[in-house]
Amino acid sequence: MTREVFIAHVEGEQEALRSFLLTLCCGNKSEADDLAQDTLVKAYLSSAGYRDKGRFRSWLFKIAYNTFLNHKAAHITTGTLDDARTLVCHKTADDGFEHQDLYLALRTLPPKERSAITLYYLSGYDVKEIAAITETSTDAVKKQLSRGRDKLKEILKI
């Protein structure tokens, strides 16, 4: 893939990538921006291996997902909604706090469940695509979605 083709692909997917990472980072814009930058660097360095077999977005999200997991591996944040409130950075992207409860609730989920919920409900991927991005089985994705939904219902009192 040439530099120009890569840039053209990224320009079309950059907003979706940032939204995906912003949700995974529970509204922490600076963390999401750092991960987006890391993702784009990794994607560019790996772009010679991209063979246009699938959607560029799926390939890019797979890199973003792995970057997120690697970043979170050292300090996984799970717990209760009150625990999450104490960890929230004052620099959230959602200044109006419209989605703050959702970000806080997502913060309490393990990273794999958070990723499955984000990819399915906020990015519109189906179970099979999520399995490809996260390199797991479709059954594992279904379990992550089910567990994540159950936990969110409990936390958000839905």
Z-matrix of the N, CA and C atoms (Angstrom, degrees):
N
C 1 1.447
C 2 1.526 1 106.86
N 3 1.303 2 115.81 1 131.11
C 4 1.459 3 119.88 2 178.87
C 5 1.525 4 110.40 3 -77.81
N 6 1.300 5 114.97 4 162.89
C 7 1.468 6 120.78 5 179.03
C 8 1.528 7 110.71 6 -58.91
N 9 1.321 8 116.77 7 -41.65
C 10 1.462 9 121.29 8 -178.09
C 11 1.525 10 111.70 9 -66.08
N 12 1.322 11 117.04 10 -40.28
C 13 1.469 12 121.29 11 178.31
C 14 1.522 13 109.44 12 -65.92
N 15 1.336 14 116.32 13 -42.69
C 16 1.465 15 120.26 14 178.52
C 17 1.526 16 110.33 15 -59.67
N 18 1.310 17 117.12 16 -47.24
C 19 1.468 18 121.37 17 -179.59
C 20 1.529 19 110.34 18 -60.99
N 21 1.316 20 116.94 19 -41.88
C 22 1.468 21 120.04 20 179.12
C 23 1.530 22 110.96 21 -62.53
N 24 1.330 23 116.71 22 -43.13
C 25 1.468 24 120.38 23 177.70
C 26 1.528 25 110.57 24 -62.62
N 27 1.313 26 116.80 25 -45.55
C 28 1.470 27 121.22 26 -177.35
C 29 1.521 28 110.51 27 -64.01
N 30 1.314 29 117.54 28 -41.11
C 31 1.467 30 120.04 29 179.61
C 32 1.521 31 111.27 30 -58.71
N 33 1.332 32 116.53 31 -34.93
C 34 1.462 33 120.56 32 179.13
C 35 1.524 34 114.08 33 -76.91
N 36 1.321 35 117.11 34 -20.75
C 37 1.466 36 121.09 35 -173.94
C 38 1.523 37 114.36 36 -115.67
N 39 1.311 38 117.48 37 -5.68
C 40 1.461 39 120.61 38 -173.56
C 41 1.530 40 113.29 39 -59.80
N 42 1.305 41 117.65 40 -42.35
C 43 1.466 42 120.63 41 -179.52
C 44 1.526 43 111.33 42 -65.03
N 45 1.336 44 116.82 43 -43.00
C 46 1.467 45 120.81 44 178.29
C 47 1.522 46 110.60 45 -64.66
N 48 1.319 47 117.43 46 -39.56
C 49 1.460 48 121.41 47 178.33
C 50 1.520 49 110.66 48 -62.55
N 51 1.304 50 117.11 49 -46.84
C 52 1.466 51 120.84 50 -179.70
C 53 1.531 52 111.24 51 -64.38
N 54 1.316 53 117.60 52 -39.15
C 55 1.473 54 120.82 53 177.67
C 56 1.517 55 110.77 54 -64.20
N 57 1.318 56 116.58 55 -43.35
C 58 1.464 57 121.70 56 178.59
C 59 1.527 58 110.33 57 -59.96
N 60 1.306 59 116.91 58 -49.59
C 61 1.468 60 120.57 59 -178.81
C 62 1.529 61 111.72 60 -68.81
N 63 1.324 62 117.30 61 -35.87
C 64 1.460 63 120.27 62 177.99
C 65 1.527 64 110.60 63 -60.82
N 66 1.311 65 116.33 64 -40.24
C 67 1.461 66 119.94 65 178.26
C 68 1.524 67 110.98 66 -69.51
N 69 1.339 68 117.10 67 -43.54
C 70 1.462 69 119.60 68 177.63
C 71 1.526 70 111.10 69 -60.87
N 72 1.323 71 116.02 70 -32.97
C 73 1.472 72 120.87 71 -179.83
C 74 1.521 73 111.64 72 -89.61
N 75 1.315 74 116.72 73 10.70
C 76 1.467 75 123.37 74 174.63
C 77 1.519 76 112.76 75 55.89
N 78 1.323 77 116.12 76 41.68
C 79 1.457 78 120.59 77 175.30
C 80 1.512 79 114.99 78 88.05
N 81 1.323 80 118.65 79 -0.49
C 82 1.462 81 121.31 80 179.89
C 83 1.531 82 107.58 81 -80.85
N 84 1.333 83 115.50 82 97.73
C 85 1.463 84 121.89 83 -172.98
C 86 1.519 85 112.56 84 -63.72
N 87 1.314 86 118.10 85 -41.01
C 88 1.460 87 119.05 86 -177.39
C 89 1.533 88 110.74 87 -67.37
N 90 1.323 89 116.99 88 -39.34
C 91 1.464 90 119.87 89 176.94
C 92 1.530 91 110.83 90 -65.51
N 93 1.332 92 116.37 91 -43.26
C 94 1.467 93 120.64 92 178.87
C 95 1.524 94 111.11 93 -62.77
N 96 1.322 95 117.21 94 -41.49
C 97 1.469 96 120.62 95 178.79
C 98 1.526 97 111.15 96 -64.05
N 99 1.329 98 116.74 97 -41.25
C 100 1.470 99 120.38 98 177.67
C 101 1.529 100 110.69 99 -62.08
N 102 1.327 101 116.08 100 -44.63
C 103 1.460 102 119.79 101 179.56
C 104 1.527 103 111.60 102 -67.01
N 105 1.326 104 117.18 103 -36.45
C 106 1.463 105 120.43 104 177.51
C 107 1.526 106 110.23 105 -63.64
N 108 1.310 107 115.97 106 -42.76
C 109 1.461 108 119.76 107 178.84
C 110 1.532 109 110.39 108 -63.64
N 111 1.330 110 116.76 109 -45.58
C 112 1.469 111 120.32 110 177.52
C 113 1.529 112 110.88 111 -60.06
N 114 1.321 113 115.97 112 -41.78
C 115 1.463 114 121.00 113 179.80
C 116 1.523 115 111.09 114 -61.55
N 117 1.323 116 116.40 115 -45.73
C 118 1.461 117 119.72 116 -177.92
C 119 1.526 118 111.82 117 -66.90
N 120 1.317 119 117.01 118 -36.35
C 121 1.468 120 120.19 119 176.42
C 122 1.529 121 109.42 120 -64.64
N 123 1.336 122 116.63 121 -47.23
C 124 1.466 123 120.57 122 179.35
C 125 1.531 124 110.65 123 -61.94
N 126 1.320 125 116.37 124 -41.39
C 127 1.461 126 120.20 125 -179.95
C 128 1.531 127 110.58 126 -64.21
N 129 1.312 128 116.80 127 -42.95
C 130 1.466 129 119.46 128 179.84
C 131 1.525 130 110.68 129 -63.60
N 132 1.333 131 116.05 130 -43.29
C 133 1.467 132 119.84 131 179.84
C 134 1.529 133 111.94 132 -66.29
N 135 1.332 134 116.77 133 -25.09
C 136 1.467 135 121.50 134 179.25
C 137 1.523 136 112.84 135 -99.51
N 138 1.305 137 118.01 136 1.15
C 139 1.462 138 121.15 137 -171.84
C 140 1.522 139 113.60 138 -62.73
N 141 1.311 140 117.64 139 -23.87
C 142 1.462 141 119.39 140 177.31
C 143 1.527 142 110.58 141 -64.91
N 144 1.333 143 117.17 142 -27.68
C 145 1.458 144 121.72 143 179.53
C 146 1.514 145 114.20 144 -83.18
N 147 1.331 146 117.77 145 -10.43
C 148 1.469 147 120.67 146 179.60
C 149 1.522 148 108.34 147 -77.44
N 150 1.312 149 116.32 148 123.72
C 151 1.464 150 120.72 149 -174.99
C 152 1.523 151 113.15 150 -110.90
N 153 1.315 152 116.97 151 15.52
C 154 1.463 153 121.01 152 177.69
C 155 1.528 154 111.79 153 57.89
N 156 1.353 155 116.00 154 30.36
C 157 1.463 156 120.70 155 177.97
C 158 1.524 157 111.28 156 -75.48
N 159 1.312 158 116.15 157 -33.36
C 160 1.459 159 120.91 158 -177.71
C 161 1.517 160 109.64 159 -129.69
N 162 1.286 161 114.37 160 -166.33
C 163 1.459 162 118.74 161 178.76
C 164 1.526 163 110.00 162 -73.16
N 165 1.320 164 115.47 163 137.54
C 166 1.461 165 121.17 164 178.04
C 167 1.525 166 109.92 165 -59.93
N 168 1.328 167 116.77 166 -38.89
C 169 1.465 168 120.65 167 -178.86
C 170 1.523 169 111.06 168 -60.10
N 171 1.325 170 117.69 169 -44.02
C 172 1.466 171 120.57 170 179.17
C 173 1.518 172 110.75 171 -62.19
N 174 1.315 173 116.82 172 -42.37
C 175 1.460 174 121.92 173 178.63
C 176 1.532 175 109.93 174 -62.28
N 177 1.318 176 116.31 175 -45.31
C 178 1.460 177 121.43 176 -179.63
C 179 1.532 178 111.39 177 -66.76
N 180 1.333 179 117.35 178 -41.43
C 181 1.462 180 121.13 179 178.51
C 182 1.529 181 111.30 180 -65.48
N 183 1.323 182 117.05 181 -33.08
C 184 1.463 183 120.40 182 177.20
C 185 1.530 184 109.65 183 -63.42
N 186 1.318 185 116.41 184 -43.17
C 187 1.467 186 120.81 185 177.23
C 188 1.528 187 109.45 186 -64.87
N 189 1.338 188 117.30 187 -43.01
C 190 1.475 189 121.40 188 179.33
C 191 1.519 190 110.94 189 -62.65
N 192 1.323 191 116.49 190 -43.22
C 193 1.469 192 121.37 191 179.53
C 194 1.529 193 110.78 192 -60.18
N 195 1.329 194 116.63 193 -47.08
C 196 1.467 195 120.24 194 179.45
C 197 1.526 196 111.48 195 -66.32
N 198 1.314 197 117.24 196 -36.15
C 199 1.463 198 121.07 197 176.68
C 200 1.526 199 109.76 198 -64.23
N 201 1.323 200 116.46 199 -43.27
C 202 1.463 201 121.50 200 177.38
C 203 1.531 202 110.87 201 -60.72
N 204 1.343 203 116.90 202 -49.17
C 205 1.465 204 120.02 203 -179.41
C 206 1.529 205 111.68 204 -61.45
N 207 1.319 206 116.86 205 -41.64
C 208 1.464 207 119.89 206 178.52
C 209 1.524 208 111.12 207 -63.69
N 210 1.314 209 115.92 208 -38.91
C 211 1.462 210 120.98 209 179.08
C 212 1.533 211 110.88 210 -66.69
N 213 1.320 212 116.93 211 -40.26
C 214 1.454 213 122.01 212 -177.02
C 215 1.526 214 113.36 213 -81.54
N 216 1.316 215 117.78 214 -17.67
C 217 1.470 216 120.50 215 -175.29
C 218 1.527 217 112.01 216 -57.06
N 219 1.307 218 116.90 217 -35.22
C 220 1.465 219 120.23 218 -178.11
C 221 1.526 220 112.44 219 -74.51
N 222 1.327 221 116.94 220 -28.15
C 223 1.465 222 119.51 221 -177.24
C 224 1.523 223 110.90 222 -148.40
N 225 1.339 224 114.06 223 77.90
C 226 1.469 225 121.07 224 178.96
C 227 1.519 226 109.08 225 -70.39
N 228 1.337 227 115.26 226 131.86
C 229 1.454 228 120.97 227 -178.49
C 230 1.518 229 109.54 228 -108.99
N 231 1.314 230 116.28 229 105.89
C 232 1.458 231 120.55 230 173.57
C 233 1.520 232 106.63 231 -135.61
N 234 1.287 233 116.78 232 170.58
C 235 1.450 234 120.31 233 -179.60
C 236 1.497 235 110.74 234 143.57
N 237 1.320 236 115.81 235 -147.48
C 238 1.456 237 121.02 236 -177.59
C 239 1.518 238 109.96 237 -97.16
N 240 1.317 239 115.38 238 170.31
C 241 1.455 240 120.93 239 177.26
C 242 1.529 241 110.58 240 -63.04
N 243 1.322 242 117.84 241 -37.96
C 244 1.467 243 120.32 242 177.39
C 245 1.518 244 111.37 243 -64.93
N 246 1.345 245 116.86 244 -38.79
C 247 1.460 246 120.00 245 175.98
C 248 1.530 247 110.09 246 -60.69
N 249 1.316 248 116.04 247 -42.83
C 250 1.464 249 120.40 248 -179.37
C 251 1.519 250 111.22 249 -63.83
N 252 1.327 251 116.83 250 -38.74
C 253 1.471 252 119.63 251 179.60
C 254 1.526 253 111.30 252 -60.04
N 255 1.315 254 116.98 253 -34.74
C 256 1.465 255 119.43 254 -179.33
C 257 1.522 256 112.00 255 -74.76
N 258 1.336 257 116.77 256 -19.24
C 259 1.456 258 120.42 257 -178.59
C 260 1.521 259 113.71 258 -95.42
N 261 1.320 260 117.30 259 -10.70
C 262 1.455 261 120.53 260 -174.02
C 263 1.520 262 110.56 261 -64.42
N 264 1.300 263 113.28 262 131.45
C 265 1.466 264 120.50 263 177.16
C 266 1.521 265 108.40 264 -77.43
N 267 1.316 266 117.22 265 146.49
C 268 1.467 267 120.56 266 179.30
C 269 1.515 268 111.85 267 -72.42
N 270 1.301 269 118.02 268 -8.31
C 271 1.458 270 121.79 269 -178.28
C 272 1.524 271 110.85 270 -100.65
N 273 1.292 272 118.71 271 53.19
C 274 1.455 273 120.12 272 176.97
C 275 1.516 274 109.11 273 -81.12
N 276 1.311 275 115.37 274 152.09
C 277 1.454 276 120.42 275 -178.64
C 278 1.516 277 111.26 276 -74.31
N 279 1.289 278 116.50 277 -18.60
C 280 1.453 279 121.93 278 -175.08
C 281 1.530 280 108.82 279 -97.46
N 282 1.324 281 116.31 280 71.51
C 283 1.461 282 121.20 281 -174.47
C 284 1.522 283 113.36 282 -59.54
N 285 1.329 284 117.39 283 -29.08
C 286 1.457 285 120.27 284 178.92
C 287 1.511 286 112.68 285 -80.73
N 288 1.312 287 117.19 286 -2.31
C 289 1.463 288 123.70 287 -179.86
C 290 1.521 289 112.59 288 59.61
N 291 1.331 290 116.81 289 23.15
C 292 1.462 291 120.49 290 -179.60
C 293 1.531 292 111.33 291 -61.69
N 294 1.325 293 116.96 292 -39.11
C 295 1.463 294 120.97 293 -177.16
C 296 1.521 295 112.07 294 -112.83
N 297 1.304 296 117.19 295 15.82
C 298 1.458 297 120.51 296 -173.76
C 299 1.529 298 112.73 297 -60.85
N 300 1.325 299 117.75 298 -40.36
C 301 1.466 300 119.83 299 178.82
C 302 1.526 301 111.19 300 -62.57
N 303 1.335 302 116.61 301 -38.51
C 304 1.463 303 119.64 302 177.45
C 305 1.523 304 110.17 303 -65.33
N 306 1.330 305 117.98 304 -45.85
C 307 1.469 306 120.74 305 178.21
C 308 1.526 307 110.71 306 -59.04
N 309 1.313 308 116.35 307 -43.22
C 310 1.461 309 119.91 308 179.64
C 311 1.526 310 111.12 309 -64.03
N 312 1.320 311 116.08 310 -41.91
C 313 1.464 312 119.78 311 179.22
C 314 1.531 313 110.66 312 -66.72
N 315 1.320 314 116.99 313 -41.74
C 316 1.464 315 120.08 314 177.81
C 317 1.522 316 111.35 315 -62.14
N 318 1.314 317 117.24 316 -34.83
C 319 1.458 318 121.61 317 -179.50
C 320 1.530 319 111.62 318 -61.29
N 321 1.324 320 117.31 319 -26.38
C 322 1.468 321 120.49 320 -178.18
C 323 1.535 322 112.12 321 -80.68
N 324 1.341 323 117.53 322 -13.81
C 325 1.464 324 121.15 323 -178.97
C 326 1.526 325 110.57 324 -81.75
N 327 1.315 326 117.40 325 148.56
C 328 1.464 327 120.00 326 171.17
C 329 1.535 328 109.39 327 -60.89
N 330 1.323 329 118.38 328 151.19
C 331 1.473 330 121.35 329 -175.29
C 332 1.532 331 114.86 330 -54.04
N 333 1.312 332 118.79 331 -37.89
C 334 1.466 333 119.93 332 -178.15
C 335 1.527 334 111.31 333 -69.42
N 336 1.327 335 117.47 334 -40.00
C 337 1.465 336 120.32 335 176.55
C 338 1.526 337 110.17 336 -67.72
N 339 1.324 338 116.43 337 -42.24
C 340 1.472 339 121.22 338 178.20
C 341 1.525 340 110.26 339 -59.37
N 342 1.326 341 116.48 340 -42.68
C 343 1.467 342 120.84 341 179.95
C 344 1.524 343 111.30 342 -65.27
N 345 1.325 344 117.18 343 -44.50
C 346 1.468 345 120.45 344 179.91
C 347 1.523 346 110.71 345 -61.70
N 348 1.327 347 117.25 346 -46.09
C 349 1.468 348 121.49 347 178.83
C 350 1.524 349 110.38 348 -60.83
N 351 1.315 350 116.92 349 -45.37
C 352 1.463 351 121.77 350 -178.86
C 353 1.523 352 111.42 351 -63.54
N 354 1.318 353 117.19 352 -47.45
C 355 1.462 354 120.47 353 -179.11
C 356 1.526 355 111.80 354 -64.63
N 357 1.320 356 117.14 355 -39.61
C 358 1.458 357 121.00 356 -176.35
C 359 1.531 358 112.04 357 -75.84
N 360 1.314 359 116.32 358 -53.93
C 361 1.462 360 119.68 359 -171.83
C 362 1.522 361 114.27 360 -87.24
N 363 1.316 362 117.55 361 -31.78
C 364 1.456 363 118.94 362 -175.12
C 365 1.523 364 113.67 363 -103.34
N 366 1.331 365 117.10 364 -22.83
C 367 1.465 366 119.50 365 179.63
C 368 1.522 367 112.80 366 -109.94
N 369 1.335 368 117.17 367 -9.89
C 370 1.458 369 120.59 368 173.02
C 371 1.516 370 116.32 369 79.91
N 372 1.319 371 118.71 370 17.15
C 373 1.459 372 120.38 371 177.38
C 374 1.519 373 110.33 372 -79.19
N 375 1.338 374 115.35 373 149.52
C 376 1.461 375 117.94 374 174.60
C 377 1.532 376 108.91 375 -88.86
N 378 1.316 377 115.79 376 173.30
C 379 1.467 378 121.79 377 -173.86
C 380 1.533 379 111.12 378 -59.35
N 381 1.314 380 116.78 379 -41.65
C 382 1.465 381 120.93 380 -178.97
C 383 1.540 382 110.86 381 -63.60
N 384 1.326 383 117.04 382 -42.75
C 385 1.471 384 120.79 383 178.68
C 386 1.526 385 110.96 384 -65.63
N 387 1.324 386 116.73 385 -39.79
C 388 1.466 387 120.55 386 178.93
C 389 1.528 388 109.52 387 -63.78
N 390 1.319 389 116.75 388 -40.54
C 391 1.463 390 120.59 389 178.11
C 392 1.529 391 110.60 390 -60.55
N 393 1.317 392 116.68 391 -39.19
C 394 1.469 393 120.10 392 178.73
C 395 1.529 394 111.06 393 -68.28
N 396 1.324 395 116.91 394 -42.79
C 397 1.461 396 120.97 395 -179.38
C 398 1.519 397 111.04 396 -65.16
N 399 1.322 398 116.35 397 -43.61
C 400 1.465 399 120.60 398 -175.08
C 401 1.530 400 113.09 399 -91.47
N 402 1.332 401 116.08 400 -1.81
C 403 1.461 402 122.48 401 179.59
C 404 1.524 403 112.08 402 55.37
N 405 1.333 404 115.11 403 47.81
C 406 1.461 405 122.10 404 175.58
C 407 1.523 406 108.11 405 -130.68
N 408 1.305 407 116.40 406 177.28
C 409 1.469 408 120.24 407 178.52
C 410 1.526 409 109.66 408 -81.67
N 411 1.323 410 115.31 409 162.38
C 412 1.471 411 119.36 410 176.73
C 413 1.525 412 110.46 411 -65.49
N 414 1.333 413 116.91 412 -33.47
C 415 1.463 414 119.89 413 177.10
C 416 1.526 415 111.17 414 -63.97
N 417 1.328 416 116.67 415 -39.88
C 418 1.470 417 120.25 416 178.54
C 419 1.524 418 110.26 417 -64.25
N 420 1.327 419 117.05 418 -41.13
C 421 1.465 420 120.66 419 178.58
C 422 1.520 421 110.18 420 -63.62
N 423 1.325 422 117.24 421 -43.05
C 424 1.467 423 120.62 422 178.81
C 425 1.530 424 110.92 423 -60.47
N 426 1.332 425 116.61 424 -40.87
C 427 1.470 426 120.20 425 178.16
C 428 1.529 427 110.84 426 -66.33
N 429 1.331 428 116.87 427 -41.35
C 430 1.465 429 120.30 428 178.86
C 431 1.523 430 110.71 429 -63.53
N 432 1.325 431 116.45 430 -41.62
C 433 1.471 432 120.10 431 177.85
C 434 1.523 433 110.85 432 -63.93
N 435 1.322 434 116.62 433 -45.03
C 436 1.461 435 120.52 434 -178.99
C 437 1.531 436 110.76 435 -63.30
N 438 1.318 437 116.71 436 -47.91
C 439 1.468 438 120.09 437 179.45
C 440 1.524 439 111.04 438 -63.32
N 441 1.313 440 116.12 439 -43.11
C 442 1.463 441 120.24 440 179.84
C 443 1.517 442 112.20 441 -62.17
N 444 1.334 443 116.42 442 -44.88
C 445 1.473 444 120.78 443 177.75
C 446 1.519 445 110.88 444 -60.51
N 447 1.342 446 115.72 445 -46.07
C 448 1.467 447 119.65 446 -179.29
C 449 1.526 448 110.91 447 -60.57
N 450 1.307 449 116.66 448 -43.73
C 451 1.469 450 120.28 449 -179.73
C 452 1.526 451 111.30 450 -66.71
N 453 1.342 452 116.72 451 -41.30
C 454 1.463 453 119.58 452 178.76
C 455 1.525 454 111.35 453 -64.59
N 456 1.338 455 117.33 454 -40.34
C 457 1.464 456 120.68 455 177.62
C 458 1.518 457 110.64 456 -59.83
N 459 1.321 458 115.34 457 -43.37
C 460 1.470 459 121.13 458 179.86
C 461 1.530 460 110.48 459 -64.28
N 462 1.320 461 115.77 460 -47.44
C 463 1.464 462 121.16 461 -175.46
C 464 1.534 463 111.06 462 -67.56
N 465 1.333 464 115.38 463 -44.63
C 466 1.461 465 120.36 464 -175.86
C 467 1.525 466 112.04 465 -87.06
N 468 1.317 467 117.45 466 -2.25
C 469 1.468 468 123.15 467 179.32
C 470 1.525 469 111.93 468 57.79
N 471 1.317 470 115.60 469 46.31
C 472 1.469 471 121.06 470 -179.45
C 473 1.511 472 108.96 471 -91.28
